[in-house]
Amino acid sequence: MTLQNSTWTSAWPLLLLSFVLLTACRREEPTKPPAARGCIACHAVVLDKNHDLACTSCHRGDEDAADKAEAHAGLIAQPAHPDTMAATCGTCHPEEVRDIRQSAHFTLKNLVNLVRRAFGAESDLQSLMEIPVAEEPQDVLGLADDLLRRRCLRCHLYYKGDAYPSVTHGTGCAACHLEFRNGKLASHRFLPVPGDRQCLSCHYGNKVGFDYYGRFDNDLNDDFRTPYTTKEEHFRPYGVEYHELAADIHQQHGLVCTDCHSGGELMRSGVAGPSCAGCHNAEVLAKTLPPRVRKTESGYLFLAGSDKKERLLPLMTDPAHAISPGRISCQVCHAQWTFNDHGKHLLRSDSDEYEAWTRLTIQESSEVTEVLSNNTDFSKEELPPEMTDKISFKKRYGLWYKGYSLRRWEAQMLRRDKDGNVVVVRPLLDYSISWLDREGRVRFDSRPSHADDSGLFPYTPHTTGKAGVFYRQRLNNIHLSEPAKEDRKND
């Protein structure tokens, strides 16, 4: 008995081990989750509630395919692009897509025709897409067309913009309604109302909009640019360093671009823009209240700004406003500073000689800057002097270099417009263009534009502030007899 118990006791561990092993052999493997299929398997995007649709609703392709090639069959990479937005965005927004195709923001015809007529064009184009291609320009207008296609029009709805962190944007509807940061799409959430970041991706570099934030581009020469570090993530987010001047009083109070410039004005043709009197003249307000303005016992309140708070509208009460009502633009007295870039010289050079440009490698164009920075560094392999046609996207020979005679923001220039009103003007069309071919021959030598009055045109500087005590001197010390050219909004 004692022997049997001892045998059983010693065999027990072996029996227990056998049981465990047999149980382990019969245990089923845990079920693996099924592999993610469709677009979200590779593209983790978050949509806004108004666009919470299947990816294929806009991008097409095959969402059920597991193979990449099959999934991308028929894919539309840029559904908001002008060539495809009617079939994609237009299915839900037909009126907006139809209207924007006629707007100045889409066609840029005002700017295009302004420049082309200054160089001899006798008829107008309906869109930037109609600008002729001139590989070997035979006259100065052909050279100006090449300038427009390859150098000037770097920001329009068919093109993603320059390769700068704060400049690259989407195409078509996405240019304004999707957010890009550091040159890449930051979010797939569509913005019902574009923010100032979207506006400044085109309205930068001494154009109306940049001045709203008090920014004025530095000179291009190395000797005149400020080599200071910046609080921004990138040293030149807009391509060139800029001076920090006084921002517009509306910007200081938190207003954004779309508080004054409505979607109707920006996306349709023939819709009037804002007026100062519409918000600050008590008589005008008593007749018509602008959108988001309401009257209270304390005054008129305006719902505005990215914080969507109501702000009290200051009214025109100074006796100076009654001196000459309707005859003097508000900015004549209230603009703190203006863009005064005198003498814009543009040279198309097909030559591969770059030594003369070593101090002018920063050129307000990412393409030109890249070629000059690379080719003036003898340790690098030389790049060809080519630039992309921003409409056809084809590269063509020749770089367009740019320089200024003078860049200043002091001393607002005043003239009378076609209706006799005193307005602020800027040198907008004082261009001279040249062409040096591959053999070093000068085809066109500093051919000036035919613009009257030294290329001065009325514009509205977005640098509003208090008029100050010397506002009368602006009127007394300026020649106001000659009328200025018709105002052009798209400068």
HUDARA-V433646 format. One record per pair of residues at least 4 apart in sequence whose ideal C-beta (glycine too) atoms are under 8 Angstrom apart, sorted by the first residue. I is the first residue (numbers start at 1). GAP is how many residues later the second one is. D is the distance in Angstrom with one decimal. If there is no record, write none. Layout:
((I GAP D) (I GAP D))
This chain:
((1 4 6.6) (2 4 6.4) (3 4 6.4) (4 4 6.4) (5 4 6.2) (6 4 6.5) (7 4 6.2) (8 4 6.6) (11 4 6.1) (12 4 6.3) (13 4 6.3) (14 4 6.5) (15 4 6.5) (16 4 6.6) (17 4 6.4) (18 4 6.2) (19 4 6.3) (20 4 6.3) (21 4 6.6) (22 4 6.8) (23 4 6.7) (35 6 7.3) (35 31 7.9) (36 4 6.4) (36 5 3.9) (37 4 5.7) (37 27 7.0) (37 29 5.8) (38 17 7.7) (38 25 4.6) (38 26 6.5) (38 33 7.6) (39 4 5.2) (39 16 4.0) (39 17 7.5) (39 20 7.8) (39 22 7.6) (39 24 5.6) (39 32 7.3) (40 4 6.4) (40 5 7.8) (40 15 7.8) (42 26 7.8) (43 12 7.3) (45 10 7.9) (45 143 4.2) (46 141 7.3) (46 142 6.3) (46 143 6.5) (47 4 5.0) (47 5 4.8) (47 6 7.3) (47 141 5.8) (47 142 6.6) (48 4 7.1) (48 141 4.2) (48 142 5.5) (50 140 6.9) (50 142 7.7) (51 137 8.0) (51 138 7.8) (51 139 5.4) (53 4 4.1) (53 5 7.0) (54 9 6.2) (55 4 5.3) (55 6 7.4) (55 8 6.2) (56 4 5.7) (56 5 5.6) (56 6 7.3) (56 7 4.8) (58 18 7.2) (58 21 4.2) (58 30 5.0) (58 31 7.8) (59 16 6.0) (59 17 5.4) (59 18 7.4) (59 20 5.8) (60 14 4.9) (60 15 5.9) (60 16 5.0) (60 19 8.0) (61 4 7.9) (61 10 5.6) (61 11 5.5) (61 12 6.4) (61 13 5.8) (61 14 4.3) (61 15 7.9) (62 8 5.8) (62 9 5.3) (62 11 6.0) (62 12 7.6) (63 8 7.2) (65 5 3.7) (65 6 4.1) (65 8 7.7) (66 4 7.6) (66 5 7.6) (67 4 6.5) (68 4 6.1) (69 4 7.0) (71 4 7.9) (76 8 5.5) (76 12 6.7) (78 6 6.9) (78 92 7.6) (78 93 5.5) (78 94 7.2) (78 96 7.3) (79 5 5.6) (79 6 7.0) (79 9 3.8) (79 10 7.0) (80 4 7.6) (80 5 5.3) (80 8 6.9) (80 9 5.8) (80 90 6.3) (80 91 6.4) (80 92 4.1) (80 93 4.0) (80 94 3.9) (80 95 7.9) (80 97 7.7) (80 98 7.5) (81 4 6.3) (81 77 7.3) (81 90 4.5) (81 91 4.7) (81 93 7.9) (82 19 7.7) (82 24 7.5) (82 75 5.6) (82 76 5.6) (82 89 6.9) (82 90 4.8) (84 4 5.5) (84 88 7.7) (85 4 4.4) (85 5 6.1) (85 12 5.6) (85 87 4.5) (85 88 5.6) (86 4 4.0) (86 11 5.5) (87 4 7.1) (89 4 5.3) (89 7 7.6) (89 8 5.7) (89 83 7.4) (89 84 5.0) (90 4 5.1) (90 7 4.0) (90 8 7.6) (93 4 5.7) (93 80 7.9) (94 4 6.1) (95 4 6.0) (96 4 6.1) (96 171 6.3) (97 4 7.0) (97 76 7.7) (98 4 7.9) (99 4 6.7) (99 168 5.8) (99 169 4.5) (99 170 7.4) (100 5 7.2) (100 6 5.2) (100 73 7.9) (100 167 4.6) (100 168 7.4) (101 5 5.6) (101 6 7.7) (102 4 7.2) (102 5 7.2) (102 166 7.2) (102 167 4.3) (103 4 7.0) (103 163 6.9) (103 164 5.5) (103 165 5.7) (103 166 5.3) (104 4 6.9) (104 5 6.8) (104 6 5.4) (104 165 6.9) (104 385 6.6) (104 386 5.4) (105 52 7.5) (105 161 5.6) (105 162 7.1) (105 385 8.0) (106 21 7.8) (106 51 5.7) (107 5 8.0) (107 19 6.5) (107 20 4.2) (107 21 6.5) (108 4 5.5) (108 19 7.4) (108 20 4.6) (108 45 6.9) (108 48 5.7) (108 382 6.4) (109 4 5.7) (109 15 7.0) (109 16 6.1) (109 17 5.9) (109 18 5.8) (109 19 7.2) (110 4 6.2) (110 378 5.5) (110 379 6.5) (110 380 4.4) (111 4 6.6) (111 377 7.4) (111 379 4.4) (111 380 7.0) (112 4 6.1) (112 13 5.8) (112 15 7.8) (112 16 5.3) (112 19 6.4) (112 36 6.4) (112 41 7.8) (113 4 5.9) (113 8 7.2) (113 11 4.4) (113 12 6.2) (114 4 6.7) (114 314 7.9) (114 315 7.0) (114 374 5.5) (114 376 8.0) (115 4 6.8) (115 29 6.3) (115 32 7.9) (115 33 6.2) (115 37 7.2) (115 314 7.2) (115 316 7.7) (115 334 7.8) (116 4 7.9) (116 5 3.8) (116 8 7.9) (116 9 7.1) (116 15 7.8) (116 25 6.7) (116 28 6.3) (116 29 7.2) (116 32 7.5) (117 4 5.0) (117 5 8.0) (117 7 7.7) (117 333 7.9) (118 26 7.9) (118 311 4.9) (118 313 7.1) (118 331 3.8) (118 332 5.6) (118 333 4.6) (118 337 7.5) (119 21 5.4) (119 22 5.0) (119 24 7.7) (119 25 3.9) (119 314 7.6) (119 328 7.9) (119 330 5.8) (119 331 6.9) (120 19 7.3) (120 20 6.3) (120 21 4.6) (120 330 6.7) (121 20 5.8) (125 5 4.2) (125 6 6.6) (126 4 6.2) (128 20 7.5) (128 25 5.8) (128 28 6.1) (128 263 6.6) (129 29 7.6) (129 262 6.3) (131 14 5.3) (131 17 5.5) (131 18 5.6) (131 260 6.9) (132 10 7.2) (132 13 5.3) (133 12 7.5) (133 13 8.0) (133 16 6.9) (133 256 7.2) (133 259 7.1) (134 4 7.5) (134 8 3.7) (134 9 7.1) (134 11 5.1) (134 12 5.1) (135 261 6.3) (137 5 3.4) (137 6 4.1) (137 8 7.4) (137 9 5.8) (137 298 6.8) (137 306 7.5) (137 307 7.8) (138 4 5.5) (139 4 7.4) (140 4 6.3) (140 293 7.0) (140 304 6.0) (140 307 4.8) (141 4 6.5) (142 4 6.7) (143 4 6.5) (143 205 6.9) (143 290 5.7) (143 292 5.7) (143 300 7.9) (143 301 5.7) (143 304 7.6) (144 4 6.5) (144 289 6.4) (145 4 6.3) (146 4 5.9) (146 202 6.7) (146 250 8.0) (146 252 7.8) (147 4 5.2) (147 5 5.9) (147 199 6.0) (147 201 7.2) (147 253 6.2) (147 286 6.1) (148 4 4.8) (148 5 5.6) (149 4 6.4) (149 240 5.1) (149 241 6.3) (149 242 5.5) (149 243 7.8) (150 237 4.6) (150 238 6.9) (150 239 5.6) (150 240 6.5) (150 246 6.8) (150 248 7.8) (150 250 6.1) (151 195 6.8) (151 214 6.5) (151 236 7.1) (151 249 3.8) (151 251 7.5) (153 6 7.5) (153 237 5.1) (153 238 7.1) (154 5 6.9) (154 7 6.4) (154 8 5.3) (154 211 6.7) (154 236 5.8) (155 4 7.0) (155 6 5.2) (155 7 7.6) (155 12 7.5) (155 14 7.9) (155 46 7.5) (155 47 4.2) (156 234 7.3) (157 14 6.0) (157 15 5.4) (157 18 5.4) (158 13 6.2) (158 14 7.9) (158 232 7.7) (158 233 6.5) (159 12 7.0) (159 231 4.9) (159 232 7.7) (160 8 5.6) (160 9 6.3) (160 10 7.1) (160 11 6.2) (161 6 4.8) (161 7 5.0) (161 8 5.1) (161 40 6.3) (161 41 7.2) (162 5 4.8) (162 6 7.0) (162 77 6.3) (162 203 6.6) (162 204 4.2) (162 205 7.7) (163 4 7.7) (163 5 6.4) (163 20 6.6) (163 203 4.1) (163 204 7.9) (163 207 7.8) (164 4 6.7) (164 19 7.3) (164 70 8.0) (164 72 7.0) (164 73 6.2) (164 74 5.9) (164 75 4.8) (164 202 5.9) (165 16 7.6) (165 17 4.8) (165 18 5.4) (165 68 7.3) (165 69 4.6) (165 72 4.7) (166 31 7.5) (166 34 6.8) (166 35 6.5) (166 38 7.2) (166 68 7.6) (166 71 3.8) (166 72 5.5) (167 34 5.5) (167 37 6.6) (167 70 7.7) (167 71 6.1) (167 72 6.8) (167 199 8.0) (168 12 5.7) (168 15 4.3) (168 16 7.6) (168 33 7.3) (169 5 7.6) (169 6 4.9) (169 11 5.3) (169 29 7.0) (169 32 4.3) (169 33 7.2) (170 4 2.8) (170 5 4.9) (170 7 7.8) (170 8 4.8) (170 10 6.5) (170 15 7.2) (171 4 6.0) (173 4 5.4) (174 4 4.3) (175 23 7.4) (175 26 7.7) (175 27 7.7) (176 15 7.6) (176 18 4.2) (176 22 5.1) (176 23 8.0) (176 90 8.0) (177 13 5.0) (177 14 5.1) (177 15 7.8) (177 17 6.4) (177 21 7.7) (178 7 6.4) (178 9 7.2) (178 10 7.3) (178 12 6.4) (178 13 7.0) (179 6 7.6) (179 7 4.7) (179 8 5.0) (179 10 7.6) (179 12 6.5) (179 16 7.7) (179 18 7.0) (179 19 7.2) (180 4 6.4) (180 5 5.7) (180 6 5.9) (180 21 7.1) (181 5 4.1) (182 4 7.9) (182 51 7.3) (182 52 7.5) (191 4 6.6) (191 7 7.1) (193 65 5.3) (193 70 7.4) (194 4 3.9) (194 5 6.4) (194 63 7.8) (194 64 6.4) (195 4 7.5) (195 61 6.5) (195 111 6.9) (196 4 5.9) (196 16 8.0) (196 17 7.9) (196 60 5.1) (196 61 5.4) (197 4 6.8) (199 4 5.4) (199 10 5.7) (199 58 4.6) (199 59 7.9) (200 4 5.3) (200 9 6.1) (200 10 6.8) (200 13 7.5) (200 38 7.9) (202 5 7.9) (202 7 7.8) (203 4 5.1) (203 5 6.3) (203 6 2.7) (203 7 6.1) (204 5 7.1) (204 6 5.0) (204 11 7.7) (204 34 4.6) (204 35 7.9) (205 5 6.3) (205 12 5.5) (205 33 6.1) (205 34 6.8) (205 35 6.8) (205 159 6.0) (206 4 6.3) (206 5 7.8) (206 10 6.6) (206 11 5.0) (206 133 5.0) (206 135 6.0) (207 132 8.0) (207 284 6.7) (208 4 7.7) (208 251 6.6) (208 252 6.8) (208 253 7.3) (208 254 5.6) (208 283 6.6) (209 48 6.9) (209 253 6.7) (210 5 4.6) (210 6 7.7) (210 7 7.8) (210 28 7.9) (210 32 7.6) (211 4 6.8) (211 5 7.2) (211 34 7.9) (211 37 7.3) (211 126 7.6) (211 127 7.9) (211 128 6.6) (211 250 5.9) (211 251 5.0) (211 252 5.2) (212 35 6.8) (212 36 4.7) (212 38 7.7) (212 39 5.2) (212 45 7.2) (212 250 4.1) (212 251 7.6) (213 34 5.4) (213 35 7.8) (213 38 6.1) (214 30 5.9) (214 31 4.3) (214 32 5.3) (214 33 3.7) (214 34 7.5) (214 37 7.8) (214 249 7.4) (215 27 4.4) (215 28 7.1) (215 29 7.0) (215 30 7.2) (216 26 6.0) (216 27 4.5) (216 29 5.5) (216 121 7.7) (216 123 7.3) (216 191 8.0) (216 193 5.3) (217 21 8.0) (217 23 4.9) (217 24 7.7) (217 25 5.2) (217 26 7.7) (217 147 7.4) (217 190 7.3) (218 6 6.5) (218 7 4.5) (218 8 6.1) (218 22 5.8) (218 23 4.7) (218 24 6.1) (218 25 6.5) (219 5 3.6) (219 6 6.4) (219 185 7.0) (219 188 5.5) (220 4 7.7) (220 5 7.5) (220 20 7.0) (220 140 5.4) (220 142 5.6) (220 143 6.6) (220 144 7.1) (220 182 7.2) (220 183 6.7) (220 184 7.2) (221 4 7.1) (221 138 5.4) (221 139 5.9) (222 137 4.5) (222 138 7.7) (222 139 7.9) (222 140 7.8) (223 136 6.9) (225 15 7.5) (225 16 5.4) (225 137 6.9) (226 15 5.7) (226 17 7.7) (228 13 8.0) (229 6 7.5) (230 4 8.0) (230 5 5.9) (230 11 7.6) (232 5 5.4) (233 4 7.5) (235 6 7.5) (236 4 6.1) (236 5 6.0) (236 126 7.4) (238 4 6.9) (239 123 7.4) (239 125 5.5) (239 126 7.4) (239 127 6.5) (239 130 7.2) (240 122 5.8) (240 124 5.7) (243 166 7.8) (245 91 7.7) (245 92 5.9) (245 164 6.6) (245 218 7.6) (246 90 4.8) (246 91 6.9) (246 217 6.6) (246 219 6.3) (247 4 4.6) (247 5 5.6) (247 216 7.8) (248 4 7.0) (248 214 5.1) (248 215 5.5) (248 216 5.0) (248 217 7.4) (249 4 6.5) (249 215 5.0) (249 216 5.0) (249 217 7.7) (250 5 4.2) (250 9 7.7) (250 10 7.4) (250 214 6.3) (251 4 6.4) (253 52 7.6) (253 58 6.4) (254 50 7.4) (254 51 3.8) (254 52 6.9) (254 53 6.4) (254 55 7.6) (254 57 7.5) (255 4 4.5) (255 5 7.1) (255 49 5.1) (255 50 5.6) (255 56 7.8) (256 48 7.6) (256 49 6.3) (256 50 5.6) (257 4 5.6) (258 4 7.0) (258 5 7.3) (259 43 7.8) (259 45 4.1) (259 46 6.8) (260 13 8.0) (260 14 4.4) (261 4 5.4) (261 5 5.9) (261 12 6.6) (261 13 6.7) (262 4 7.1) (262 9 7.5) (262 12 8.0) (262 29 7.3) (263 4 5.3) (264 4 5.4) (264 7 4.6) (265 6 4.7) (265 7 7.1) (265 8 5.3) (265 9 7.7) (273 216 7.2) (274 4 6.1) (274 5 7.6) (274 16 8.0) (275 4 7.9) (276 4 5.6) (276 5 7.7) (276 54 4.4) (277 4 3.8) (277 7 4.9) (277 39 7.7) (278 6 5.9) (278 7 7.8) (278 10 7.7) (278 12 5.4) (279 6 7.4) (279 11 6.1) (279 14 7.0) (279 21 7.9) (279 23 6.8) (279 34 5.5) (280 33 6.4) (280 34 6.5) (280 35 5.8) (280 36 5.2) (281 4 6.5) (281 34 7.3) (281 35 5.5) (282 4 6.2) (282 33 5.1) (282 34 7.2) (283 4 7.1) (284 4 6.8) (285 4 6.4) (285 8 7.3) (285 10 7.5) (285 15 5.8) (285 28 7.8) (285 30 7.8) (289 4 4.8) (289 5 6.9) (289 6 6.9) (289 11 7.8) (290 12 7.9) (292 10 6.1) (292 11 4.2) (292 12 6.6) (293 7 5.7) (293 8 7.0) (293 9 5.1) (293 10 7.7) (293 20 7.0) (294 6 7.2) (294 7 5.5) (294 9 8.0) (295 4 7.8) (295 5 5.6) (295 6 7.9) (296 4 7.4) (296 5 5.7) (298 14 6.9) (299 13 5.4) (299 14 6.7) (299 16 7.3) (300 12 7.3) (300 13 4.4) (300 15 7.5) (301 9 4.2) (301 10 6.9) (301 11 6.1) (301 12 7.1) (302 8 6.6) (302 9 5.2) (302 10 7.8) (302 11 5.2) (303 5 6.4) (303 6 7.3) (303 7 5.1) (303 8 7.9) (304 4 7.7) (304 5 7.7) (304 6 8.0) (304 7 5.9) (305 4 5.9) (305 6 7.0) (316 5 4.8) (317 4 8.0) (318 149 7.9) (319 4 7.9) (320 13 7.6) (320 147 7.2) (320 151 7.3) (321 4 7.0) (323 5 7.8) (324 4 5.4) (326 95 7.4) (327 93 7.1) (327 94 5.6) (327 95 6.5) (328 4 5.1) (328 5 7.3) (328 93 6.8) (328 94 4.6) (328 147 7.6) (329 92 6.2) (329 93 6.3) (329 94 4.5) (329 95 6.3) (329 129 8.0) (329 131 7.7) (330 4 5.3) (330 134 7.8) (331 4 4.1) (331 92 7.8) (331 93 5.0) (331 129 5.8) (331 130 5.5) (331 132 8.0) (331 133 7.0) (332 80 7.5) (332 82 6.0) (332 90 5.5) (332 91 6.9) (332 92 6.0) (332 142 6.3) (332 143 7.2) (333 134 4.2) (333 138 4.1) (333 141 6.7) (334 130 5.0) (334 131 6.3) (334 132 7.4) (334 133 5.5) (335 77 5.8) (335 89 5.8) (335 126 4.3) (335 128 5.1) (335 129 6.8) (335 130 7.9) (336 127 4.4) (336 128 7.3) (336 129 4.3) (337 72 4.4) (337 73 7.0) (337 75 7.5) (337 124 7.2) (337 126 5.3) (338 71 6.4) (338 74 4.8) (338 75 7.3) (338 86 5.9) (338 88 6.0) (338 123 4.6) (338 125 7.0) (339 70 6.8) (339 87 5.2) (339 120 8.0) (339 122 7.0) (340 66 7.8) (340 67 7.6) (340 68 4.6) (340 69 6.1) (340 70 7.3) (340 71 7.1) (340 73 7.0) (340 86 6.4) (340 87 6.6) (341 63 5.6) (341 65 7.5) (341 66 5.2) (341 67 7.9) (341 85 7.8) (341 86 6.4) (342 62 7.0) (342 63 5.2) (342 64 4.2) (342 65 7.6) (342 66 7.3) (342 85 5.3) (342 88 6.4) (343 61 6.0) (343 62 2.7) (343 63 6.2) (343 84 7.8) (343 87 5.9) (343 89 7.4) (344 58 7.1) (344 59 7.9) (344 60 6.1) (344 61 8.0) (344 83 8.0) (344 86 6.1) (344 87 5.1) (344 88 7.4) (345 57 7.2) (345 58 4.7) (345 59 7.3) (345 60 7.2) (345 86 7.8) (345 87 5.1) (345 89 7.6) (345 101 7.1) (346 54 5.9) (346 55 7.0) (346 56 5.5) (346 85 6.5) (346 86 7.3) (346 87 5.0) (346 88 7.3) (347 53 7.2) (347 54 4.7) (347 56 7.9) (347 86 7.5) (347 87 4.6) (347 88 7.4) (347 89 6.7) (348 50 4.8) (348 51 7.2) (348 52 5.3) (348 53 7.9) (348 85 7.5) (348 86 7.0) (348 87 4.6) (348 88 7.1) (349 36 6.9) (349 49 6.6) (349 50 5.6) (349 52 6.1) (349 86 7.9) (349 87 4.7) (350 35 6.4) (350 47 5.4) (350 48 4.4) (350 49 7.9) (350 85 8.0) (350 86 6.5) (350 87 5.1) (350 88 4.4) (351 34 7.1) (351 85 5.6) (351 86 7.9) (351 87 6.7) (351 89 6.0) (352 23 7.8) (352 30 7.3) (352 32 7.9) (352 33 5.9) (354 4 7.4) (354 18 6.2) (354 21 4.7) (354 22 5.4) (355 21 7.5) (357 4 6.4) (357 15 5.3) (357 19 6.9) (357 44 6.7) (358 18 4.9) (360 12 7.4) (360 41 7.3) (360 43 6.8) (361 8 6.1) (361 11 4.1) (361 12 4.9) (361 15 6.2) (362 7 5.8) (363 5 4.1) (363 6 5.0) (363 9 6.5) (363 38 6.6) (363 39 5.9) (364 38 6.1) (365 4 6.2) (365 22 7.9) (365 35 7.3) (365 37 7.4) (366 4 6.1) (367 4 6.7) (367 20 5.2) (367 21 6.4) (367 32 7.8) (368 4 6.1) (368 19 7.1) (368 31 5.4) (368 32 6.7) (368 33 6.6) (368 34 7.8) (369 4 5.8) (370 4 6.1) (370 13 7.3) (371 4 5.8) (371 12 5.0) (371 14 6.3) (371 15 7.8) (371 28 6.1) (372 4 5.9) (372 27 7.9) (373 4 6.8) (374 6 5.2) (374 8 7.3) (374 9 5.2) (375 5 7.6) (375 7 5.2) (375 8 6.0) (384 13 7.5) (385 12 6.7) (385 13 6.4) (385 14 4.7) (386 9 4.5) (386 10 6.5) (386 11 5.8) (386 12 7.4) (386 13 7.5) (387 8 6.9) (387 9 6.7) (387 11 6.7) (387 12 5.9) (387 13 6.4) (388 5 6.1) (388 6 7.1) (388 7 5.4) (388 8 8.0) (389 4 6.4) (389 5 5.0) (389 6 7.5) (389 7 6.0) (397 41 7.2) (398 37 7.9) (412 12 5.5) (412 49 7.6) (412 62 6.4) (413 11 7.0) (413 12 5.1) (413 13 7.0) (413 14 8.0) (413 43 6.6) (413 65 7.4) (414 8 5.7) (414 9 6.9) (414 10 6.3) (414 11 6.8) (414 60 6.5) (414 61 7.4) (414 64 4.6) (414 66 6.2) (415 7 7.5) (415 8 6.4) (415 10 4.8) (415 38 7.3) (415 41 6.4) (415 43 7.1) (415 65 6.7) (415 67 6.3) (415 68 7.0) (415 69 3.8) (416 4 5.4) (416 5 6.6) (416 6 5.9) (416 7 7.4) (416 64 5.4) (416 65 7.2) (416 66 6.9) (416 67 4.8) (416 68 6.5) (417 4 5.1) (417 6 4.9) (417 41 5.3) (417 66 6.3) (417 67 5.2) (417 69 7.5) (417 70 6.4) (418 65 5.6) (418 66 7.5) (418 67 7.6) (418 68 5.5) (420 63 7.1) (422 53 7.1) (422 58 5.9) (423 35 4.2) (423 61 6.5) (423 64 7.4) (424 34 6.8) (424 35 6.5) (424 36 7.3) (424 37 5.8) (425 31 4.3) (425 32 6.0) (425 33 5.3) (425 34 7.0) (425 59 5.3) (426 30 6.8) (426 31 6.6) (426 33 5.3) (426 35 7.9) (426 65 7.7) (427 27 6.3) (427 28 5.2) (427 29 5.8) (428 23 7.9) (428 27 5.7) (428 28 7.1) (428 29 4.4) (428 31 7.3) (428 60 7.7) (428 63 5.5) (429 20 5.1) (429 22 3.7) (429 26 3.5) (429 28 6.8) (430 18 7.8) (430 19 7.1) (430 21 7.1) (430 24 5.7) (430 25 3.6) (431 17 7.1) (431 18 4.7) (431 24 7.2) (432 14 4.6) (432 15 6.5) (432 16 4.9) (432 17 7.5) (433 11 6.6) (433 13 7.7) (433 14 5.6) (434 8 7.1) (434 10 5.5) (434 11 5.6) (434 12 5.3) (434 13 7.0) (435 7 7.4) (435 8 4.2) (435 9 4.6) (436 4 6.6) (436 5 7.3) (436 6 5.8) (436 7 7.3) (437 4 5.0) (437 6 5.6) (449 6 6.3) (451 4 4.1) (451 34 7.6) (452 33 6.4) (453 29 6.7) (453 31 6.3) (453 32 6.6) (456 28 6.0) (456 29 7.3) (457 27 6.6) (457 28 5.2) (457 30 7.0) (457 31 5.9) (457 34 7.0) (458 26 5.3) (458 27 7.3) (458 28 7.9) (458 29 4.3) (459 28 7.2) (459 29 7.9) (459 32 5.8) (467 4 4.2) (470 4 7.4) (471 4 7.7) (472 4 6.0) (473 4 5.4) (474 4 6.5) (475 5 7.5))
